[in-house]
Amino acid sequence: MRVTLILVCALATAGGGVTAQNATTLQLVQVLYRHGARTPIYSYPNDTNADHWWQGPGQLTNEGKNNQYELGAYLRRRYAGFLSPLYHTNHTQVESSDVDRTLMSAQVNLAALYPPQGRDKWNPDLAWQPIPVHTRPSTDDYKLRFIDACERYRQARKELDSSEYVRKVDRKYAPLYEYLHSVGVMLNDVESLSELYDTLWIDDRHGLAIPEWARRRLPAFNRTVYPELLRPISDLAFQLFSHTAEMRRLGGGVLLADMTEHMAAAAAGSLQPLGRQLFMYSAHDFTVAALLGALDVYNGIAPPLASCVIVELHRDASGAFFVELFYRNDTTVQPYRLRLPNCTDRCPWEAFRNLTAAVRPADAAAECAVSPPPTPAPPSPPALIVAAVLVCGLLLVLLVAALVLYCRRRRDEQFHYSALSTN
């Protein structure tokens, strides 16, 4: 399993100053971020907190709106010397998965990134302007919702779930499964346990009661169910999104291919429309984990709220292009600089392309399609039936032949023994 088991701050040097403000080298910025805080998605049996979340499952909360507004304001500060202060359709393109919380996150982020000023002001009482956010149905979204769009990825995940690696994990946590079953929580896999952890973590952060069974210390592990056991299991669930080379290619590799295509066009001077400065993608924790996994720079920890991956294309004084990668998973420090394996902090453009080529599908839809199994040929009739048909046919021929011979003999007999005339 290709997962870096150390913290981002250990595998990368800190981002330091806001180097991206240097508009003399920066050519293009691409940002993938996770949505802000949301309500729980999973509800366990007898969940007394379920009614607290009046917005419904998986909805962006007011805290989540603030998460994204803060991120948008940070991006405005970081790129103040690069991005135009006025929104222009040619400069920025934003895509979102077709999910309420990501669409709303994109809108709030843009409110901070492009507050209306000058000729953009259309209402003196409203410091906001509408900016388009593009989306597509989840079943067609290979970049941001590959778990829904890519049938082959889902098959690969099923194969992983039945692999010895995952079976070993399940055996390790068998006492936990048994305990949860005993209290009515019928979960049997790592992904479901991750969803349970997510619900308990959200409730806990908001000061809601955590059930007694979740605080219990299990003797088999000498750890509490929540958070001590479930937290590392949740991290493992995100590592599994990029467990195999094929999953990296069909998961985060699809978005990486899109980003690389944009950088190739920018380096060639053919990026359309002219003046494009920024691509942004509003998505999910698993999307962030998958992109980091495809780049082989993932730290193995579940991406936090409003975390973002930043991919910058620069051009130095000699005209050579290079790529810089950053991961912002902590709002109290500058983003961490990521180093692509076998490259430098400022990875030369051609080296970046070559090092990531294996995980970038040329045609995601084709690779994700799973051909239906061939229709089996109708079974051949048993040999006994064939033999019976042949015998019946032969008997019929013999019967016809015998009938013909009989008729001829009767005719001959009538000719040789006909009565003589008496005249």
C-alpha positions as CSV (number, residue, x, y, z in Angstrom):
1,M,0.0,0.0,0.0
2,R,1.5,3.3,-1.1
3,V,0.6,5.6,1.8
4,T,3.0,7.9,3.5
5,L,2.6,7.3,7.1
6,I,4.0,10.5,8.4
7,L,2.5,13.9,8.9
8,V,2.4,16.4,6.1
9,C,4.7,18.7,8.0
10,A,7.3,15.9,8.0
11,L,7.1,15.0,4.4
12,A,7.0,18.6,3.2
13,T,8.6,21.9,4.2
14,A,6.3,24.7,5.3
15,G,5.0,26.9,2.6
16,G,6.6,29.9,4.2
17,G,5.7,33.3,2.7
18,V,3.0,33.9,0.2
19,T,5.3,33.1,-2.7
20,A,2.4,32.9,-5.2
21,Q,2.0,36.7,-5.0
22,N,5.0,37.0,-7.4
23,A,3.1,37.6,-10.6
24,T,6.3,37.6,-12.6
25,T,6.6,33.8,-12.3
26,L,3.0,32.6,-11.5
27,Q,1.1,31.5,-14.6
28,L,-1.9,29.5,-13.4
29,V,-3.5,28.5,-10.1
30,Q,-5.7,25.4,-9.5
31,V,-7.4,24.7,-6.2
32,L,-9.3,21.7,-5.0
33,Y,-11.0,22.1,-1.6
34,R,-13.2,20.2,0.7
35,H,-16.6,21.8,1.6
36,G,-17.1,23.4,5.0
37,A,-18.6,21.9,8.2
38,R,-21.8,19.9,7.6
39,T,-24.4,18.0,9.5
40,P,-23.9,14.3,10.0
41,I,-24.8,11.9,7.2
42,Y,-25.1,8.7,9.1
43,S,-27.4,8.2,12.0
44,Y,-26.9,5.2,14.4
45,P,-29.8,3.4,16.1
46,N,-31.4,5.4,18.9
47,D,-29.5,8.5,17.9
48,T,-30.9,11.1,20.3
49,N,-29.1,13.9,18.5
50,A,-30.6,13.3,15.1
51,D,-33.4,15.8,15.7
52,H,-30.8,18.5,16.6
53,W,-29.8,18.7,12.9
54,W,-32.9,20.4,11.5
55,Q,-31.3,21.1,8.1
56,G,-31.2,17.4,7.3
57,P,-28.3,15.0,6.7
58,G,-25.1,16.3,5.0
59,Q,-26.1,19.9,4.8
60,L,-23.7,22.9,5.1
61,T,-23.9,24.5,8.6
62,N,-23.3,28.2,9.5
63,E,-19.9,27.1,10.7
64,G,-19.3,25.5,7.3
65,K,-20.2,28.7,5.6
66,N,-17.6,30.5,7.8
67,N,-15.0,27.8,6.9
68,Q,-15.4,28.6,3.3
69,Y,-15.6,32.3,3.6
70,E,-12.3,32.2,5.5
71,L,-10.7,30.1,2.7
72,G,-12.0,32.5,0.0
73,A,-10.5,35.4,2.0
74,Y,-7.2,33.6,2.4
75,L,-7.0,32.9,-1.4
76,R,-7.7,36.6,-2.1
77,R,-4.9,37.6,0.2
78,R,-2.5,35.0,-1.2
79,Y,-3.1,35.9,-4.8
80,A,-3.7,39.6,-4.5
81,G,-0.8,40.3,-6.8
82,F,-2.0,37.8,-9.4
83,L,-5.8,37.6,-9.5
84,S,-7.7,40.5,-10.8
85,P,-9.7,42.2,-8.0
86,L,-12.7,42.3,-10.3
87,Y,-14.5,39.1,-11.4
88,H,-14.2,38.3,-15.1
89,T,-15.7,35.2,-16.6
90,N,-12.4,34.6,-18.6
91,H,-10.3,34.7,-15.5
92,T,-11.9,32.2,-13.2
93,Q,-13.8,28.9,-13.6
94,V,-15.4,27.1,-10.7
95,E,-16.7,23.5,-10.7
96,S,-18.5,21.7,-8.0
97,S,-19.9,18.3,-7.4
98,D,-23.7,18.2,-7.7
99,V,-24.2,18.1,-3.9
100,D,-25.8,20.9,-1.8
101,R,-22.9,21.4,0.6
102,T,-20.3,21.7,-2.1
103,L,-22.4,24.0,-4.3
104,M,-23.0,26.2,-1.3
105,S,-19.4,26.1,-0.3
106,A,-18.3,27.3,-3.7
107,Q,-20.8,30.2,-3.5
108,V,-19.6,31.3,-0.1
109,N,-15.9,30.9,-1.1
110,L,-16.5,33.2,-4.1
111,A,-18.2,35.8,-2.0
112,A,-15.0,36.3,-0.1
113,L,-12.7,35.8,-3.1
114,Y,-14.5,38.3,-5.3
115,P,-16.4,40.9,-3.2
116,P,-18.0,43.4,-5.6
117,Q,-16.1,46.6,-6.0
118,G,-16.1,49.4,-8.5
119,R,-18.3,48.5,-11.5
120,D,-19.1,45.1,-10.0
121,K,-21.2,46.7,-7.4
122,W,-24.9,46.3,-8.3
123,N,-26.6,46.8,-4.9
124,P,-25.2,49.3,-2.4
125,D,-26.6,47.3,0.5
126,L,-25.2,44.0,-0.6
127,A,-21.5,43.1,-0.6
128,W,-22.0,40.1,-2.8
129,Q,-22.3,39.3,-6.5
130,P,-23.5,36.2,-8.3
131,I,-20.7,34.1,-9.9
132,P,-21.4,30.9,-11.9
133,V,-20.5,27.5,-10.4
134,H,-20.6,24.7,-12.9
135,T,-21.7,21.2,-12.1
136,R,-22.8,17.9,-13.6
137,P,-24.7,14.9,-12.4
138,S,-22.8,12.7,-10.0
139,T,-23.1,9.7,-12.3
140,D,-21.2,11.7,-15.0
141,D,-18.7,13.4,-12.7
142,Y,-15.5,11.3,-13.1
143,K,-13.4,14.2,-11.6
144,L,-15.1,15.0,-8.3
145,R,-17.5,12.1,-7.7
146,F,-15.7,9.1,-9.2
147,I,-17.3,6.8,-6.6
148,D,-20.6,7.4,-8.3
149,A,-19.5,7.8,-11.9
150,C,-16.8,5.2,-12.4
151,E,-18.2,1.6,-12.5
152,R,-14.7,0.1,-12.8
153,Y,-13.5,2.0,-9.7
154,R,-16.5,0.6,-7.7
155,Q,-15.5,-2.9,-8.9
156,A,-11.9,-2.3,-7.9
157,R,-13.1,-1.2,-4.5
158,K,-15.2,-4.4,-4.1
159,E,-12.2,-6.5,-5.1
160,L,-10.2,-4.6,-2.4
161,D,-12.9,-5.3,0.2
162,S,-12.6,-9.0,-0.5
163,S,-8.8,-9.0,-0.5
164,E,-6.6,-10.5,2.2
165,Y,-5.5,-7.0,3.2
166,V,-9.0,-5.9,4.2
167,R,-9.9,-9.3,5.6
168,K,-6.9,-8.9,7.9
169,V,-8.1,-5.5,9.0
170,D,-11.6,-6.9,9.7
171,R,-10.1,-9.8,11.7
172,K,-8.1,-7.2,13.7
173,Y,-11.3,-5.3,14.6
174,A,-13.6,-8.3,15.0
175,P,-14.0,-7.6,18.8
176,L,-15.1,-4.1,17.9
177,Y,-17.7,-5.3,15.4
178,E,-19.0,-7.8,17.9
179,Y,-19.3,-5.1,20.6
180,L,-21.1,-2.7,18.3
181,H,-23.5,-5.5,17.3
182,S,-24.2,-6.2,21.0
183,V,-25.4,-2.6,21.4
184,G,-27.5,-2.6,18.2
185,V,-25.0,-0.9,15.8
186,M,-24.8,-3.4,13.0
187,L,-21.7,-2.2,11.2
188,N,-19.3,-4.6,9.5
189,D,-16.7,-2.7,7.5
190,V,-14.1,0.0,7.8
191,E,-16.1,2.5,5.6
192,S,-19.2,2.2,7.8
193,L,-17.1,2.7,11.0
194,S,-15.6,5.8,9.4
195,E,-19.2,7.2,8.9
196,L,-19.9,6.4,12.6
197,Y,-16.8,8.2,13.7
198,D,-17.8,11.2,11.6
199,T,-21.2,11.4,13.2
200,L,-19.9,11.1,16.7
201,W,-17.1,13.6,16.0
202,I,-19.6,16.2,14.7
203,D,-21.9,15.7,17.7
204,D,-19.0,15.9,20.1
205,R,-17.7,19.2,18.5
206,H,-21.1,20.7,19.0
207,G,-21.4,19.7,22.7
208,L,-24.1,17.1,22.1
209,A,-24.3,13.9,24.2
210,I,-22.2,11.0,23.1
211,P,-23.8,7.6,23.9
212,E,-22.3,5.7,26.8
213,W,-21.5,2.7,24.6
214,A,-19.2,4.9,22.4
215,R,-17.2,6.0,25.4
216,R,-16.6,2.4,26.6
217,R,-13.1,1.1,26.8
218,L,-12.8,-2.3,25.1
219,P,-10.5,-4.7,26.9
220,A,-9.4,-6.3,23.6
221,F,-7.7,-3.0,22.6
222,N,-7.5,-1.1,25.9
223,R,-8.9,1.9,24.0
224,T,-12.2,3.7,24.0
225,V,-14.5,3.1,21.0
226,Y,-14.7,6.8,20.4
227,P,-12.4,8.5,19.7
228,E,-9.4,6.2,20.3
229,L,-10.5,3.2,18.1
230,L,-12.6,4.9,15.5
231,R,-10.3,7.8,14.6
232,P,-7.5,5.6,13.1
233,I,-10.1,3.5,11.4
234,S,-11.5,6.6,9.8
235,D,-8.0,7.6,8.5
236,L,-7.6,4.1,7.1
237,A,-10.9,4.4,5.2
238,F,-9.5,7.4,3.4
239,Q,-6.2,5.6,2.6
240,L,-8.2,2.9,0.9
241,F,-9.5,5.3,-1.7
242,S,-6.0,5.1,-3.3
243,H,-4.9,1.7,-2.3
244,T,-4.1,0.3,-5.7
245,A,-2.5,1.8,-8.8
246,E,-5.8,1.4,-10.7
247,M,-7.7,3.1,-7.9
248,R,-5.3,6.0,-8.0
249,R,-5.7,6.3,-11.7
250,L,-9.5,6.1,-11.8
251,G,-9.9,8.1,-8.6
252,G,-7.7,11.2,-8.1
253,G,-5.9,10.6,-11.4
254,V,-8.9,11.9,-13.4
255,L,-8.8,15.3,-11.7
256,L,-5.0,15.3,-12.0
257,A,-5.3,14.7,-15.7
258,D,-7.7,17.7,-16.0
259,M,-5.3,19.9,-14.1
260,T,-2.3,18.7,-16.1
261,E,-4.1,19.4,-19.4
262,H,-4.8,23.0,-18.2
263,M,-1.1,23.5,-17.3
264,A,0.0,22.0,-20.7
265,A,-2.2,24.5,-22.5
266,A,-1.0,27.4,-20.3
267,A,2.7,26.4,-21.0
268,A,2.0,26.3,-24.7
269,G,0.1,29.6,-24.7
270,S,-3.1,28.0,-25.9
271,L,-5.2,28.0,-22.8
272,Q,-8.7,29.1,-23.5
273,P,-10.2,31.5,-22.8
274,L,-7.3,33.9,-22.9
275,G,-6.6,35.4,-19.5
276,R,-7.6,32.3,-17.5
277,Q,-5.9,32.6,-14.1
278,L,-7.8,30.3,-11.8
279,F,-9.6,26.9,-11.8
280,M,-11.3,25.9,-8.6
281,Y,-13.0,22.6,-7.6
282,S,-15.4,22.3,-4.7
283,A,-15.7,18.7,-3.6
284,H,-15.3,16.3,-0.7
285,D,-12.8,14.8,1.7
286,F,-12.4,11.7,-0.4
287,T,-11.7,13.8,-3.5
288,V,-8.9,15.6,-1.7
289,A,-7.5,12.3,-0.3
290,A,-7.7,10.8,-3.8
291,L,-5.8,13.6,-5.5
292,L,-3.1,13.5,-2.8
293,G,-3.0,9.8,-3.3
294,A,-2.6,10.1,-7.1
295,L,0.3,12.5,-6.5
296,D,1.8,10.1,-3.9
297,V,2.0,12.8,-1.3
298,Y,-0.9,11.8,0.9
299,N,-0.2,11.8,4.7
300,G,-2.9,9.2,5.4
301,I,-5.0,11.5,7.6
302,A,-8.6,12.3,6.8
303,P,-8.7,15.7,5.1
304,P,-10.2,18.3,7.5
305,L,-13.0,20.7,6.8
306,A,-12.2,23.3,4.0
307,S,-8.8,21.7,3.5
308,C,-7.4,22.5,0.0
309,V,-4.7,21.3,-2.4
310,I,-3.1,24.1,-4.4
311,V,-1.3,23.4,-7.8
312,E,0.6,26.3,-9.2
313,L,2.3,26.6,-12.6
314,H,5.2,29.0,-12.7
315,R,7.6,30.3,-15.3
316,D,11.1,31.4,-14.3
317,A,13.3,34.1,-15.9
318,S,14.8,31.7,-18.4
319,G,11.3,30.7,-19.7
320,A,11.3,27.3,-18.1
321,F,8.1,26.2,-16.4
322,F,7.8,24.4,-13.1
323,V,5.1,23.2,-10.7
324,E,4.6,23.9,-7.0
325,L,2.2,21.9,-4.8
326,F,0.8,23.0,-1.5
327,Y,-1.6,21.5,1.1
328,R,-3.6,23.7,3.4
329,N,-5.0,21.6,6.2
330,D,-4.4,24.0,9.1
331,T,-5.7,27.6,9.2
332,T,-3.1,28.7,11.8
333,V,-0.1,28.3,9.6
334,Q,0.9,28.8,6.0
335,P,0.1,25.9,3.6
336,Y,2.6,23.0,3.6
337,R,4.7,22.6,0.5
338,L,4.4,19.1,-1.0
339,R,7.2,17.5,-2.9
340,L,6.4,15.1,-5.7
341,P,8.5,11.9,-5.2
342,N,11.7,11.9,-7.3
343,C,11.3,15.7,-7.9
344,T,12.2,19.0,-6.3
345,D,10.0,21.5,-4.5
346,R,9.9,23.4,-7.8
347,C,9.3,20.4,-10.0
348,P,10.2,21.1,-13.7
349,W,7.2,20.9,-15.9
350,E,8.3,18.1,-18.1
351,A,9.4,16.1,-15.0
352,F,6.0,16.6,-13.5
353,R,4.3,15.4,-16.6
354,N,6.5,12.3,-16.8
355,L,6.2,11.4,-13.1
356,T,2.4,11.6,-13.1
357,A,1.8,10.1,-16.6
358,A,1.0,6.6,-15.2
359,V,-1.9,7.9,-13.0
360,R,-3.5,10.1,-15.6
361,P,-6.2,8.4,-17.7
362,A,-6.5,9.6,-21.3
363,D,-10.2,8.7,-21.4
364,A,-11.8,8.3,-18.0
365,A,-15.2,7.3,-19.4
366,A,-13.7,4.5,-21.5
367,E,-11.6,3.2,-18.6
368,C,-14.5,3.4,-16.2
369,A,-16.9,1.6,-18.4
370,V,-17.3,-2.1,-17.6
371,S,-18.3,-4.3,-20.6
372,P,-21.2,-6.6,-19.8
373,P,-20.3,-10.2,-19.8
374,P,-20.6,-11.9,-23.2
375,T,-23.9,-13.6,-23.8
376,P,-23.3,-17.3,-23.4
377,A,-24.0,-19.5,-26.5
378,P,-27.0,-21.7,-26.1
379,P,-26.0,-25.0,-24.7
380,S,-25.4,-27.8,-27.3
381,P,-28.1,-30.5,-27.2
382,P,-26.9,-33.6,-25.4
383,A,-25.4,-36.3,-27.6
384,L,-28.2,-38.7,-26.7
385,I,-30.8,-36.3,-28.1
386,V,-28.8,-35.9,-31.3
387,A,-28.4,-39.6,-31.6
388,A,-32.2,-40.1,-31.1
389,V,-33.0,-37.5,-33.8
390,L,-30.6,-39.3,-36.2
391,V,-32.1,-42.7,-35.5
392,C,-35.6,-41.4,-36.0
393,G,-34.6,-39.8,-39.2
394,L,-33.0,-43.0,-40.4
395,L,-36.1,-45.0,-39.4
396,L,-38.3,-42.6,-41.3
397,V,-36.2,-43.0,-44.4
398,L,-36.4,-46.8,-44.1
399,L,-40.1,-46.7,-43.6
400,V,-40.6,-44.6,-46.7
401,A,-38.3,-46.9,-48.7
402,A,-40.2,-50.0,-47.5
403,L,-43.5,-48.4,-48.4
404,V,-42.3,-47.6,-51.9
405,L,-41.1,-51.2,-52.4
406,Y,-44.4,-52.6,-51.1
407,C,-46.4,-50.5,-53.5
408,R,-44.2,-51.5,-56.5
409,R,-44.6,-55.2,-55.5
410,R,-48.3,-55.0,-55.3
411,R,-48.4,-53.4,-58.7
412,D,-46.2,-56.1,-60.2
413,E,-48.4,-58.9,-58.8
414,Q,-51.5,-57.3,-60.3
415,F,-49.8,-57.3,-63.7
416,H,-48.6,-60.9,-63.8
417,Y,-51.7,-62.6,-62.4
418,S,-54.6,-60.7,-63.9
419,A,-57.5,-62.9,-65.1
420,L,-57.6,-64.0,-68.8
421,S,-60.4,-62.9,-71.0
422,T,-63.1,-65.5,-71.7
423,N,-63.9,-64.2,-75.2
